[in-house]
Structure formats: C-alpha cells, structure tokens
Amino acid sequence: MSFVHLHTHSEYSLLDGACRIEDLLAACREYKMPALAVTDHGNLFCAVNFYFAAQKAGVRPIIGYEAYVAPGDRRQRRGSPQELAHLTILARNTTGYKNLMKLATAAYLEGFYYKPRIDYELLEQHADGLIILSGCTKSEIARRLLAGDHEGAEKVAKRLMDMVGPEHFFIELQRHGLEEEEAYIREAVLLARRLGVGLVATNDVHYVRKEDAEAQDVLLCINTGKSLDDPNRMRLPTQEFYFKSPQEMEALFYDLPEAVRNTVKIAEMCHAEIETGSYHLPRYHSEDGTDNITLFQHLCLEGARRRYPDFDSRDDIKQRLKHEMETIRKMGFVGYFLVVWDFVQFARRNGIPVGPGRGSAAGSLVAYCLGITDIDPMRYGLLFERFLNPSRISMPDIDIDFSPAGRERVIEYVRRRYGEKSVAHIITFGTLQSRAAVRDVGRVLEVPLPQVDALAKRIPQGLSLKKALEMDAELRRLTEDPTYAKLFEISMRLEGLCRHASTHAAGVVIADKPLTEYCPLQKIDNTITTQYAMEAIEKIGLMKMDFLGLVTLDVISHCCESLRREGIEVRLDDLNDKKTYALLGRGDTKGVFQLESEGMRALLARIKPSRFEDLIDILALYRPGPLGSGMVETYIRRRNGEEPVEFLHPA
C-alpha cells in the first residue's frame, strides 16, 4: 500500500510551518511517494515554486489550500480567530486551480478579519474542479460532531458534498495522539457511512522530521512573541505533526485501511496545470485605432529623426533600428514597449522627473528613440543583445526611475489606463537571516539579551550561520557551551525560513486580463499585491515593471527650480563642464548619487576624470571583483602612461 500527504504546511504558512519545499520533495523521493499536496494556511504563496520544483523532482504536485471559514458572512467583521473553521481544499484540475486563486484572493480582499476568510457562499460559487476534505478537528464538521450536534454536522457535510459531488468530498481523519481525535473519528466514520462518502487519512504536517518539533515550537514562539517556557503560549499538542512515512500512516490507520488507500486515489484525480510558455502582456490601445505594429514603427522612426537630425543619411543607425524593431516584433514585445512608452510619456507630460535609464535597457536604440531612455547606445557602443536576445527568450526588463513624489501618480495612471483589476504591486518575502535567527531564537530561549547581541554581532552581515562557524573558531567553541548549544542548533534549523510578507519596493505587475486569471492577490496595509513573488510572476508570463523612486531626481528638480527662480538657466545635457570635472577630481562628491561613498571619493581623486567616459570606467571599476583583483591599480598606471596597454585580442 502507498500513501500521499494531502495536508502539508510549508514555510509559507508563515512562522507556523517549518517545511522547506526542497526538504518535503526529498522526503517524498525517500519514501517513494508519487505525489504531494501543499495546503498552506489561507494562502497560495508557494504554489508556482512548489509546482515546478515537484515536477522537476518527479513528484506530482497537488495545489491545495487550508481555508479559514468565517462563522457567517465573510464580509462581516465579527467573531474571534478561534471561531474560524478549517477546511482542506485541493485543485483537481486547472479549473479548480483557477477557482482556488479566486477563493484565496477573495479571502484577503473581502473576508480578511484577523485571518483571510472565505464562507460557504463563496465556496459554492467557485467549487468547480475542487476536491474538499472535511478538515482537521478545527473544522466545522469536527466541532459539531464533538459537541454532539450530529444533525448540524451532517447538514454541513451534505452542503459541501453537493458543491463538488460525493466522489470529490471526503471525511478527513487525523491521528496525532489526541483523545479528541479518537472521539471525532468514531463519529466521523459513522457520518461517512451514512452519506456514502470516502474517508481519507492525513497528517497535519508542520515540519519534516520528528526531531524538528522543537525548532517548529520555537518558530511558533517567534510568531506569537512568547518564550518557550510560557505555559499559556500557543503550541502543537504533540510531536506527531511531521512528514510520516507510508508505513507509519498505515500503522496509524490499521483499522481504516481505505482511508490510507484513498490518499492515492485522490492524488490520481488531481492534474491541475500551471501554464507557462506564453506571455499575458497588457494591450495598448491607441486613441485613433492605429494597430500596434504600425504605431510602434511610426514612433520609432519619428523618435530616431528627433534624436538624430542626420538619421536619413546614417545607414548604421537605420540598420540597427531596423534590426531591433524586427527582433521586438518577432518576439512579440511590441505591446510591451508601447505600454512603457505610454506611462513614461505620461510622466514627462505631467512634469514628473524621469531617470535617463539604467541596466541593460540602456543598450536599446528603440528605447532611446521612444524616449524611454535618454542614453545614446550608438555613442557609447552599448549592445542591444544584452537587453533582448532571440536566442535567450525572456521578458524584457526595463527598470525606470521616477521621483518618489511622482511615482505613485504614474502607478495610478497605469491602474486607470489598463484596469484596476489588471494591475497590482508584487509581494516579497523576508526571511530569517542568520543574525535575526540568532536574536529571535535567543529571545524565545530567554538567553540574556547582551549575550545574544554579542553572538549576533560576531556573524558577518549577509553570511550564513554555517559559514560564520567555519570562519570563526571562537564562535564554533561557543556551540559546545551548554548555554548556547540549543540556540545555535535551533537557529541553524530555522535560518532562511520565510518570516513575513511585504510589498516589493518597486515591482508592479500589469496583465491583459484581471490578475486573478493568472495569480491570487492579497492586501498588505491597504496595498493590493500578488500572492506570488517576482520569480513566480515572471515564470507564468506576467509583465513585471520596476517603478523605482529615486530621491536624487527630486533633488535635481528642486535645485533646478531654485536656480531658475534666481534667473539662472540650467543645462543638464552639458557633459563637458570643466568646473564639474574639477569638483569630481577633488572627490568633493558627498550627496552625489553613486559617487558619495568614502572609497568612491578616494578613487575619483586618484583618477581625476576629465570626460564622461572616465565616469563610466570609474563606476565599472568600483565593484568587488575589480577592486579585489588589482585591476584598479592597473587601470590607473595605464591611464597615467606608467604601463603599456595590452589587449587580449587584436579585435
């Protein structure tokens, strides 16, 4: 007999689940389990990453969701978190997956009160393609049975059964060593027999190995702000909430073997797919009805003549522009460029400062001609293929700087232009980094704060605890000290787990349809965000834009305005001002964007730039690789004529 886990909490059941996706899949392979369902509390945060990781591991992914069900109408803000009922829902097919996304979205946008909540009315509207398991002992059916309300439990079960059909509704049974579970199972089996529905055995998995129980307990304490010794804190009641083997589950349910068999039966029913390989770009609609390709060509040629007055006699520019336009057309990104052109033009029309361009997008002549960037790729020999390459199919990535004051106005314009339901910010997840893990675990274990702080400060910023221990003999010695041994052990188990969700500083997603057709949404501090992070958004073909807020643009704008009020006209396109280069050569650049660090000021004083290309060299040199390789010294010697310049190849 085989077994499949259908009730599993990953680390995306934030500060509750302690299972990393890769560890769950490794356990599946170890136990030769053919499939796995991940059912995080109230969200689908990891659905895309889990789906593709499972496929790669040869495990069938089952996309699931443990819903919080409101005691009445989800829109009414009443009741306590303890009154919420749990319900396990699985996507049987792609329609079911899309319905799960709609449920998870509505739970946040319509039903959030302490937790993201659905109700039975909403579930009825989106029940197609789903399998429903009745839930753990916190489900409404279990609570009613344990309270002796057999009629009420049967009524709820029939309602759920009618939503998905009797063949897709199962009474869920769990055994973690609790008396109430046995009392519930006795009644639940009778209920299933009366209704003619199947039983299914699950384990409420919160950690992978039994020995991870204490680390997960500490994680809960981090979540609730309690110490491990607090007698009134929230905790899992036993140490049985781990990823059990098929043999262990068979032994647990020796008296109900069909409940174990049904896990495989349910897994075989589930074949939801997440679509990839196509893009869901917003459609640009011109006011006069001109088709996108015609408009794109017209704007590019018009912009080329504006940027290059001698364009008609410049074969090099003509050929480059034709090549880029054709590549963009063949790759299907004409609409993408028009959308970006549209909101950049909105910003310029409304006096919102826009940055000149950053990253590989500055290598695009099309972007320069459309006014998306202000850097001439022909003058500086920048490569289009670094930005967009037919042999490396991927979405263009244009990051655009706006003044912070104007950034929200641009995003609001995008919402109005392309639809409120088709635009959202992107979620990001903060993780328990090494220093934070040591501090959090130390607080939970009640290790004195000064000692914890001293330990955390010994760990280099950004370095893992494992690496820090390899590098620091004194830190290694402390792991053997009884005072700190448990702190280090648990910190290493928890390090890297997701800690919280927040809104990405710049990322915005724009789609051709309501976003819930492609990904679930949620709300963080009144900001609607995706439930999928940046990597997952790109994987499913959605257009991601970075709307960056750059304070420097406000500073420049305010300075120019102040000078104009004094009757001084400012030219920002003059790159040959000798007084500016003299200032740079003195390293007098505090407050100058990208040139204000102490090391950068020292480098400027040594090189003494006299032309714009020198600044390009300096910014390229001031990186960890060149700084550590001696390349800077070689550059300065060759620049000063103290060493001959040698090329690796005559080209």
PLY file of the C-alpha trace (Angstrom):
ply
format ascii 1.0
element vertex 651
property float x
property float y
property float z
element edge 650
property int vertex1
property int vertex2
end_header
0.00 0.00 0.00
1.18 3.54 -0.75
0.29 6.86 0.81
0.26 10.55 -0.24
0.36 13.52 2.14
-2.62 15.76 1.38
-2.40 18.20 4.31
1.02 19.85 4.42
2.18 23.25 5.63
5.30 24.69 4.05
7.33 27.61 5.39
4.78 29.85 3.61
2.38 29.14 6.45
4.41 31.98 7.86
6.07 31.36 11.27
3.96 28.21 11.66
5.08 25.74 9.01
8.77 24.83 9.14
8.95 22.76 5.94
11.14 23.87 3.08
9.79 22.77 -0.31
13.04 21.03 -1.26
13.03 19.07 2.04
9.43 17.95 1.51
10.23 16.73 -2.00
13.37 14.97 -0.79
11.21 13.14 1.78
8.75 12.20 -0.99
11.58 10.67 -3.01
12.96 8.88 0.06
9.55 7.34 0.81
8.75 6.75 -2.91
5.58 8.84 -2.61
4.14 9.57 -6.07
2.56 12.93 -5.20
2.32 15.67 -2.60
-0.22 18.36 -1.72
0.85 21.62 -0.10
-2.02 23.26 1.81
-0.78 26.42 3.47
-2.93 28.41 5.87
-5.11 30.84 3.91
-2.70 31.46 1.02
-1.17 30.13 -2.21
2.17 31.91 -1.76
4.32 28.96 -2.84
2.02 27.33 -5.42
4.13 28.16 -8.51
7.51 27.40 -6.95
6.18 24.16 -5.44
4.55 23.10 -8.73
7.72 23.39 -10.81
10.05 22.07 -8.11
7.83 18.99 -7.69
7.72 18.36 -11.43
11.49 18.58 -11.57
11.75 16.10 -8.67
9.40 13.63 -10.38
6.63 14.15 -7.81
3.08 15.02 -8.89
2.27 18.45 -7.42
-1.19 18.91 -5.91
-2.04 22.56 -5.35
-4.03 22.96 -2.17
-5.21 25.45 0.39
-6.30 25.17 4.01
-9.08 27.72 4.16
-10.30 29.69 7.15
-14.11 29.61 7.01
-16.00 32.51 8.62
-18.83 31.60 11.03
-21.26 33.57 8.81
-20.86 36.10 6.04
-17.17 36.61 5.21
-17.77 40.36 4.76
-18.97 40.81 8.34
-16.15 41.67 10.73
-17.22 39.72 13.76
-16.17 36.71 15.81
-12.76 35.71 17.10
-9.95 33.80 15.35
-10.82 30.77 17.49
-14.26 30.62 15.86
-12.85 30.19 12.37
-13.33 26.71 10.94
-10.60 24.99 8.90
-11.27 23.28 5.58
-8.83 21.45 3.28
-9.32 22.21 -0.43
-7.39 20.69 -3.36
-7.32 21.64 -7.05
-8.49 18.64 -9.06
-7.82 20.27 -12.43
-6.83 23.60 -13.97
-10.35 24.98 -13.49
-10.03 24.06 -9.82
-6.66 25.82 -9.62
-8.21 28.99 -11.05
-11.05 28.73 -8.55
-8.55 28.29 -5.71
-6.91 31.55 -6.83
-10.26 33.33 -6.71
-11.04 31.92 -3.26
-7.60 32.87 -1.89
-7.99 36.38 -3.35
-11.50 37.00 -2.01
-10.41 35.70 1.42
-7.95 38.63 1.64
-9.77 41.36 -0.27
-13.31 40.69 1.01
-13.06 38.45 4.06
-9.96 39.48 5.99
-10.59 39.81 9.72
-7.69 38.51 11.83
-7.22 35.91 9.08
-8.13 35.70 5.36
-11.61 34.11 5.43
-13.96 32.56 2.92
-17.55 31.46 3.51
-19.70 28.68 2.10
-21.49 31.02 -0.30
-18.16 31.96 -1.91
-17.07 28.32 -2.00
-20.28 27.35 -3.81
-19.54 29.97 -6.49
-16.03 28.59 -7.07
-16.41 24.86 -6.35
-15.92 23.57 -9.89
-12.76 21.47 -10.25
-12.14 21.16 -6.50
-11.81 18.28 -4.05
-12.88 19.06 -0.50
-11.61 17.24 2.57
-13.70 17.93 5.66
-10.71 19.27 7.62
-8.92 18.71 10.91
-10.51 18.80 14.37
-10.85 22.58 13.95
-13.26 22.07 11.06
-16.95 22.85 11.48
-17.93 19.21 10.95
-15.48 18.01 13.64
-16.58 20.66 16.12
-20.24 19.82 15.65
-19.63 16.08 15.98
-17.55 16.56 19.14
-20.31 18.78 20.58
-22.92 16.08 19.87
-24.57 18.06 17.05
-24.79 15.18 14.60
-27.61 16.75 12.61
-25.67 20.02 12.17
-22.52 18.14 11.13
-24.47 16.13 8.57
-26.07 19.30 7.19
-22.64 20.94 6.67
-21.23 17.75 5.11
-24.17 17.48 2.68
-23.71 21.12 1.67
-20.02 20.55 0.90
-20.82 17.26 -0.85
-23.41 18.97 -3.06
-20.85 21.62 -4.07
-18.31 19.19 -5.55
-20.19 15.91 -5.85
-19.99 12.88 -3.50
-16.99 11.44 -5.36
-14.96 14.62 -4.66
-15.82 15.05 -0.97
-14.02 13.08 1.75
-14.21 12.94 5.53
-10.70 13.76 6.77
-9.20 11.79 9.66
-6.02 12.56 11.64
-4.20 10.81 14.47
-1.59 12.83 16.35
-2.13 11.09 19.71
-5.02 13.28 20.90
-8.09 11.91 22.71
-10.44 14.28 20.89
-9.24 12.90 17.55
-10.34 9.38 18.52
-13.71 10.66 19.73
-14.12 12.52 16.44
-13.03 9.55 14.29
-15.69 7.30 15.85
-18.45 9.73 14.86
-16.86 10.80 11.56
-16.70 7.21 10.26
-20.39 6.75 11.03
-21.19 10.04 9.26
-19.22 8.97 6.16
-21.04 5.62 6.10
-24.43 7.36 6.33
-23.58 9.76 3.49
-21.79 7.19 1.34
-18.61 9.27 1.01
-14.99 8.25 1.37
-12.61 8.56 4.30
-9.11 9.99 3.92
-6.18 9.84 6.33
-3.92 12.88 6.62
-1.20 14.11 8.93
-1.21 17.83 9.71
2.41 18.24 8.60
4.20 21.30 10.04
7.80 20.01 9.98
9.64 17.33 8.04
11.42 15.20 10.66
10.25 14.31 14.14
13.42 15.90 15.56
12.33 19.25 14.01
9.46 19.51 16.52
11.34 21.75 18.95
12.52 24.09 16.19
8.92 24.44 14.95
7.84 25.11 18.54
10.37 27.94 18.72
9.09 29.24 15.37
5.58 29.49 16.85
7.02 31.42 19.80
8.69 33.85 17.38
5.29 34.23 15.72
3.42 34.95 18.95
6.16 36.87 20.78
6.26 34.30 23.63
9.09 32.49 25.37
9.43 28.71 25.27
8.71 28.44 29.00
5.45 30.40 28.83
2.78 27.92 30.00
-0.03 29.81 28.22
1.53 30.06 24.79
0.18 28.53 21.57
1.79 25.20 20.65
1.13 22.00 18.76
-0.09 19.49 21.37
2.21 16.58 20.47
5.37 15.88 18.46
3.49 13.93 15.79
2.99 16.73 13.24
5.83 15.60 10.99
6.10 14.10 7.49
5.36 10.48 8.29
6.34 7.57 6.08
3.69 5.42 4.33
4.44 2.63 6.80
3.81 4.92 9.76
0.50 6.12 8.29
-0.58 2.54 7.53
0.20 1.57 11.12
-1.71 4.57 12.48
-4.80 3.71 10.44
-4.53 -0.08 10.62
-8.26 -0.21 11.38
-9.24 2.04 8.46
-7.02 0.96 5.52
-9.37 2.55 2.96
-8.54 5.97 4.44
-4.90 5.42 3.51
-5.73 3.97 0.07
-7.91 6.97 -0.71
-4.93 9.33 -0.47
-3.53 7.73 -3.64
-6.98 7.71 -5.25
-7.33 11.46 -4.60
-3.80 12.15 -5.87
-4.63 10.34 -9.11
-7.67 12.59 -9.56
-5.52 15.75 -9.36
-3.88 17.01 -12.54
-4.05 20.81 -12.36
-1.56 22.56 -14.61
0.09 25.97 -14.32
0.54 27.43 -17.77
3.94 28.66 -18.95
5.42 29.45 -22.34
3.12 32.35 -23.19
3.00 36.00 -22.14
-0.03 37.86 -20.81
1.00 41.38 -21.74
-1.39 44.33 -21.40
-2.83 45.53 -24.68
-2.05 49.07 -25.73
-5.00 50.74 -27.49
-4.24 53.92 -29.42
-6.84 56.69 -29.36
-7.23 56.73 -33.16
-7.40 52.95 -33.52
-4.00 52.56 -35.20
-2.74 48.97 -34.89
0.19 48.49 -32.53
2.84 47.50 -35.08
2.10 50.49 -37.31
2.13 52.83 -34.32
5.34 51.28 -32.99
7.13 51.73 -36.31
5.90 55.32 -36.65
7.01 56.27 -33.12
10.43 54.66 -33.54
11.14 56.45 -36.84
9.78 59.74 -35.56
11.94 59.42 -32.44
15.02 58.47 -34.49
14.72 61.65 -36.56
14.30 63.69 -33.40
17.31 62.07 -31.70
19.49 62.09 -34.84
18.88 65.05 -37.17
21.06 63.28 -39.79
19.15 59.99 -39.43
18.21 59.72 -43.12
21.90 59.68 -44.11
23.05 57.36 -41.30
22.95 53.77 -42.57
24.45 52.44 -39.30
21.56 53.83 -37.23
18.96 52.76 -39.80
20.24 49.18 -39.82
20.48 48.99 -36.03
16.96 50.40 -35.60
15.53 48.04 -38.21
17.21 45.06 -36.51
15.89 45.99 -33.07
12.35 46.71 -34.31
12.24 43.40 -36.17
13.57 41.46 -33.15
10.99 43.09 -30.85
8.19 42.34 -33.33
9.21 38.69 -33.82
9.50 38.13 -30.06
6.01 39.58 -29.51
7.04 42.54 -27.37
5.70 45.47 -29.42
2.84 45.95 -26.94
5.31 45.88 -24.03
7.32 48.77 -25.49
4.17 50.78 -26.23
2.92 50.36 -22.66
6.26 51.53 -21.24
6.38 54.42 -23.75
2.83 55.35 -22.71
3.46 55.75 -18.99
6.88 57.38 -19.46
5.19 59.95 -21.73
2.53 60.49 -19.08
5.26 61.24 -16.53
7.05 63.69 -18.84
3.80 65.45 -19.82
2.98 65.94 -16.16
6.36 67.26 -15.09
7.34 64.11 -13.18
11.14 63.70 -13.31
12.18 60.50 -15.12
15.64 58.93 -14.88
17.83 58.59 -18.00
17.77 54.80 -17.90
19.55 52.03 -16.07
20.71 48.48 -16.68
20.75 46.62 -19.98
17.72 48.55 -21.35
20.09 51.47 -22.00
21.55 49.35 -24.82
18.31 49.56 -26.82
18.14 52.10 -29.64
14.36 51.60 -29.77
14.08 52.57 -26.09
16.21 55.66 -26.82
14.12 56.68 -29.84
10.86 56.16 -27.92
12.12 58.41 -25.13
12.05 55.57 -22.58
15.78 56.09 -22.00
17.99 59.14 -22.56
21.31 57.38 -23.18
22.55 57.14 -26.76
23.57 53.49 -27.27
25.30 54.32 -30.56
27.60 56.89 -28.98
28.65 54.61 -26.14
28.76 51.32 -28.07
26.05 49.62 -25.99
24.78 46.20 -27.06
21.08 45.56 -27.73
21.64 41.79 -27.28
22.49 42.26 -23.61
18.93 43.52 -23.22
16.96 41.35 -25.62
18.28 38.28 -27.39
16.24 35.95 -29.63
18.41 33.00 -28.57
17.54 33.66 -24.92
13.77 34.00 -24.80
12.82 36.06 -21.78
10.64 39.05 -20.97
12.29 42.46 -21.45
13.22 44.08 -18.15
13.13 47.87 -18.15
13.65 49.49 -14.74
12.61 53.13 -14.69
13.41 55.77 -12.09
10.80 58.35 -11.17
10.87 60.97 -8.49
9.34 59.47 -5.32
6.73 62.23 -5.27
5.61 61.35 -8.80
6.00 57.56 -8.70
2.56 56.92 -7.19
0.95 59.24 -9.77
2.48 57.14 -12.56
1.30 53.87 -10.97
-2.18 55.35 -10.50
-2.22 56.32 -14.19
-1.29 52.74 -15.13
-4.17 51.45 -12.99
-6.66 53.76 -14.71
-5.29 53.07 -18.18
-5.01 49.28 -18.00
-7.66 48.42 -15.40
-7.72 48.33 -11.61
-8.12 44.56 -11.64
-5.20 44.07 -14.02
-2.55 45.97 -12.03
-1.04 45.18 -8.62
2.11 45.53 -6.60
4.27 42.42 -6.16
4.76 40.61 -2.87
8.17 39.85 -1.42
9.11 37.60 1.49
11.51 38.46 4.28
13.49 35.52 5.63
15.12 34.62 8.93
18.69 35.62 8.15
21.49 34.30 10.36
21.76 37.29 12.71
17.98 37.68 13.00
17.55 33.94 13.62
20.07 34.04 16.49
18.36 37.07 18.03
14.83 35.64 17.65
15.75 32.20 18.97
17.78 33.73 21.81
14.75 35.75 22.92
12.48 32.68 22.83
15.01 30.64 24.87
15.42 33.59 27.26
19.17 33.85 26.78
20.18 37.28 28.21
19.93 39.97 25.56
23.54 41.28 25.87
24.87 37.76 25.28
22.61 37.18 22.27
23.55 40.57 20.84
27.27 39.80 21.23
26.81 36.44 19.43
24.80 38.00 16.59
27.43 40.69 16.04
30.11 38.03 15.54
28.27 36.82 12.45
29.34 38.84 9.37
26.44 40.64 7.70
24.87 38.50 4.97
26.84 35.36 5.85
25.08 32.11 6.76
25.49 30.72 10.26
27.22 27.63 8.84
29.80 29.78 7.00
30.29 32.00 10.05
31.03 28.95 12.19
33.56 27.67 9.64
35.37 31.02 9.71
35.24 31.84 13.44
36.88 29.36 15.84
35.56 31.19 18.93
32.01 31.03 17.56
32.49 27.29 16.95
33.68 26.83 20.52
30.54 28.52 21.83
28.33 25.95 20.06
29.64 23.40 22.57
28.79 25.63 25.53
25.56 24.30 27.16
24.32 27.90 27.42
24.36 28.37 23.67
24.27 24.86 22.16
20.49 24.76 21.73
20.41 28.34 20.49
22.83 27.53 17.66
21.17 24.20 16.82
17.67 25.70 16.50
18.91 28.85 14.74
20.54 26.70 12.05
17.32 24.74 11.56
15.24 27.92 11.19
17.72 30.06 9.27
16.43 31.03 5.84
12.75 30.25 6.52
10.21 32.85 5.41
9.43 35.25 8.23
6.96 37.75 6.82
5.36 39.07 3.64
5.72 42.66 2.48
5.29 44.78 -0.63
8.21 44.83 -3.09
9.79 48.27 -3.10
9.39 48.80 -6.85
7.71 45.82 -8.54
4.34 46.24 -10.26
2.61 43.65 -12.44
0.35 44.58 -15.39
-1.76 41.99 -17.23
-4.14 41.78 -20.19
-6.99 40.39 -18.04
-7.94 40.58 -14.36
-4.91 39.27 -12.49
-6.93 36.59 -10.70
-6.99 34.71 -14.02
-3.25 34.14 -13.51
-2.38 34.62 -9.85
-4.06 35.18 -6.47
-3.98 38.60 -4.79
-3.82 39.78 -1.22
-3.71 43.04 0.70
-0.82 44.37 2.81
-1.50 47.65 4.65
-4.22 48.64 2.14
-1.94 47.87 -0.83
-3.14 45.10 -3.14
-0.28 42.76 -4.02
0.13 39.46 -5.80
0.46 36.33 -3.67
3.29 35.22 -5.97
6.76 36.73 -5.67
8.80 38.19 -8.54
10.33 34.95 -9.85
6.96 33.18 -9.97
5.31 36.18 -11.67
7.89 36.06 -14.46
7.59 32.27 -14.76
3.86 32.44 -15.51
4.36 35.10 -18.21
3.16 38.26 -16.49
4.67 41.67 -17.26
6.70 42.91 -14.32
7.86 46.52 -14.17
10.11 48.15 -11.60
8.79 51.65 -10.85
11.74 52.93 -8.82
11.52 56.01 -6.63
14.84 57.90 -6.80
15.23 60.80 -4.38
18.11 62.20 -6.48
15.59 63.11 -9.20
13.66 65.23 -6.69
16.91 66.86 -5.51
17.90 67.75 -9.10
14.41 69.03 -9.88
14.27 71.23 -6.76
17.77 72.60 -7.38
16.98 73.48 -10.99
13.74 75.16 -9.96
15.52 77.18 -7.27
18.16 78.33 -9.79
15.51 79.29 -12.34
13.78 81.43 -9.73
17.12 83.23 -9.38
17.24 83.78 -13.13
19.89 81.11 -13.75
19.18 78.73 -16.61
20.49 75.18 -16.12
21.66 72.82 -18.87
21.56 69.16 -17.83
22.82 67.93 -21.21
26.26 69.56 -20.97
28.69 66.74 -20.22
31.85 68.82 -20.75
31.69 71.37 -17.91
35.26 71.80 -16.61
34.21 73.05 -13.16
32.17 69.90 -12.63
35.12 67.67 -13.52
37.37 69.72 -11.19
34.88 69.09 -8.35
34.81 65.37 -9.18
38.62 65.24 -9.33
38.80 66.62 -5.79
36.49 63.85 -4.59
34.11 66.56 -3.38
31.04 64.41 -4.05
29.16 63.95 -0.78
25.49 63.72 -1.65
26.17 62.92 -5.33
24.30 59.80 -6.44
26.60 56.74 -6.76
29.72 58.84 -6.08
29.38 59.66 -2.39
31.00 56.73 -0.56
34.40 57.25 1.02
36.08 54.69 -1.28
34.48 56.18 -4.38
35.59 59.71 -3.43
39.16 58.44 -2.97
39.05 56.73 -6.38
37.78 59.91 -8.06
40.64 61.90 -6.52
43.19 59.38 -7.85
41.80 59.10 -11.38
40.71 62.77 -11.77
38.09 62.26 -14.51
38.03 64.81 -17.32
35.31 63.38 -19.57
32.07 61.45 -19.18
33.65 58.17 -20.36
36.00 58.36 -17.36
32.98 58.25 -15.04
31.73 55.14 -16.87
35.10 53.49 -16.22
35.10 54.53 -12.56
31.61 53.15 -11.90
32.58 49.87 -13.62
35.81 49.61 -11.61
34.20 50.29 -8.24
32.86 46.75 -7.85
34.03 43.92 -5.56
35.66 41.96 -8.42
37.82 44.72 -9.92
38.64 46.17 -6.50
39.86 42.80 -5.22
41.79 41.80 -8.35
44.21 44.74 -8.60
42.50 45.91 -11.78
42.04 49.43 -10.40
45.78 49.85 -9.88
46.50 48.53 -13.39
43.95 50.94 -14.87
45.47 53.96 -13.07
49.02 53.05 -14.11
48.00 52.59 -17.73
45.93 55.78 -17.68
48.98 57.70 -16.41
51.26 56.15 -19.05
53.28 54.22 -16.46
52.46 50.84 -18.03
51.73 49.87 -21.66
48.16 48.96 -22.60
47.90 45.35 -23.76
44.89 43.82 -25.48
43.98 40.12 -25.28
42.97 40.12 -28.96
43.64 42.44 -31.91
39.86 42.89 -32.39
0 1
1 2
2 3
3 4
4 5
5 6
6 7
7 8
8 9
9 10
10 11
11 12
12 13
13 14
14 15
15 16
16 17
17 18
18 19
19 20
20 21
21 22
22 23
23 24
24 25
25 26
26 27
27 28
28 29
29 30
30 31
31 32
32 33
33 34
34 35
35 36
36 37
37 38
38 39
39 40
40 41
41 42
42 43
43 44
44 45
45 46
46 47
47 48
48 49
49 50
50 51
51 52
52 53
53 54
54 55
55 56
56 57
57 58
58 59
59 60
60 61
61 62
62 63
63 64
64 65
65 66
66 67
67 68
68 69
69 70
70 71
71 72
72 73
73 74
74 75
75 76
76 77
77 78
78 79
79 80
80 81
81 82
82 83
83 84
84 85
85 86
86 87
87 88
88 89
89 90
90 91
91 92
92 93
93 94
94 95
95 96
96 97
97 98
98 99
99 100
100 101
101 102
102 103
103 104
104 105
105 106
106 107
107 108
108 109
109 110
110 111
111 112
112 113
113 114
114 115
115 116
116 117
117 118
118 119
119 120
120 121
121 122
122 123
123 124
124 125
125 126
126 127
127 128
128 129
129 130
130 131
131 132
132 133
133 134
134 135
135 136
136 137
137 138
138 139
139 140
140 141
141 142
142 143
143 144
144 145
145 146
146 147
147 148
148 149
149 150
150 151
151 152
152 153
153 154
154 155
155 156
156 157
157 158
158 159
159 160
160 161
161 162
162 163
163 164
164 165
165 166
166 167
167 168
168 169
169 170
170 171
171 172
172 173
173 174
174 175
175 176
176 177
177 178
178 179
179 180
180 181
181 182
182 183
183 184
184 185
185 186
186 187
187 188
188 189
189 190
190 191
191 192
192 193
193 194
194 195
195 196
196 197
197 198
198 199
199 200
200 201
201 202
202 203
203 204
204 205
205 206
206 207
207 208
208 209
209 210
210 211
211 212
212 213
213 214
214 215
215 216
216 217
217 218
218 219
219 220
220 221
221 222
222 223
223 224
224 225
225 226
226 227
227 228
228 229
229 230
230 231
231 232
232 233
233 234
234 235
235 236
236 237
237 238
238 239
239 240
240 241
241 242
242 243
243 244
244 245
245 246
246 247
247 248
248 249
249 250
250 251
251 252
252 253
253 254
254 255
255 256
256 257
257 258
258 259
259 260
260 261
261 262
262 263
263 264
264 265
265 266
266 267
267 268
268 269
269 270
270 271
271 272
272 273
273 274
274 275
275 276
276 277
277 278
278 279
279 280
280 281
281 282
282 283
283 284
284 285
285 286
286 287
287 288
288 289
289 290
290 291
291 292
292 293
293 294
294 295
295 296
296 297
297 298
298 299
299 300
300 301
301 302
302 303
303 304
304 305
305 306
306 307
307 308
308 309
309 310
310 311
311 312
312 313
313 314
314 315
315 316
316 317
317 318
318 319
319 320
320 321
321 322
322 323
323 324
324 325
325 326
326 327
327 328
328 329
329 330
330 331
331 332
332 333
333 334
334 335
335 336
336 337
337 338
338 339
339 340
340 341
341 342
342 343
343 344
344 345
345 346
346 347
347 348
348 349
349 350
350 351
351 352
352 353
353 354
354 355
355 356
356 357
357 358
358 359
359 360
360 361
361 362
362 363
363 364
364 365
365 366
366 367
367 368
368 369
369 370
370 371
371 372
372 373
373 374
374 375
375 376
376 377
377 378
378 379
379 380
380 381
381 382
382 383
383 384
384 385
385 386
386 387
387 388
388 389
389 390
390 391
391 392
392 393
393 394
394 395
395 396
396 397
397 398
398 399
399 400
400 401
401 402
402 403
403 404
404 405
405 406
406 407
407 408
408 409
409 410
410 411
411 412
412 413
413 414
414 415
415 416
416 417
417 418
418 419
419 420
420 421
421 422
422 423
423 424
424 425
425 426
426 427
427 428
428 429
429 430
430 431
431 432
432 433
433 434
434 435
435 436
436 437
437 438
438 439
439 440
440 441
441 442
442 443
443 444
444 445
445 446
446 447
447 448
448 449
449 450
450 451
451 452
452 453
453 454
454 455
455 456
456 457
457 458
458 459
459 460
460 461
461 462
462 463
463 464
464 465
465 466
466 467
467 468
468 469
469 470
470 471
471 472
472 473
473 474
474 475
475 476
476 477
477 478
478 479
479 480
480 481
481 482
482 483
483 484
484 485
485 486
486 487
487 488
488 489
489 490
490 491
491 492
492 493
493 494
494 495
495 496
496 497
497 498
498 499
499 500
500 501
501 502
502 503
503 504
504 505
505 506
506 507
507 508
508 509
509 510
510 511
511 512
512 513
513 514
514 515
515 516
516 517
517 518
518 519
519 520
520 521
521 522
522 523
523 524
524 525
525 526
526 527
527 528
528 529
529 530
530 531
531 532
532 533
533 534
534 535
535 536
536 537
537 538
538 539
539 540
540 541
541 542
542 543
543 544
544 545
545 546
546 547
547 548
548 549
549 550
550 551
551 552
552 553
553 554
554 555
555 556
556 557
557 558
558 559
559 560
560 561
561 562
562 563
563 564
564 565
565 566
566 567
567 568
568 569
569 570
570 571
571 572
572 573
573 574
574 575
575 576
576 577
577 578
578 579
579 580
580 581
581 582
582 583
583 584
584 585
585 586
586 587
587 588
588 589
589 590
590 591
591 592
592 593
593 594
594 595
595 596
596 597
597 598
598 599
599 600
600 601
601 602
602 603
603 604
604 605
605 606
606 607
607 608
608 609
609 610
610 611
611 612
612 613
613 614
614 615
615 616
616 617
617 618
618 619
619 620
620 621
621 622
622 623
623 624
624 625
625 626
626 627
627 628
628 629
629 630
630 631
631 632
632 633
633 634
634 635
635 636
636 637
637 638
638 639
639 640
640 641
641 642
642 643
643 644
644 645
645 646
646 647
647 648
648 649
649 650
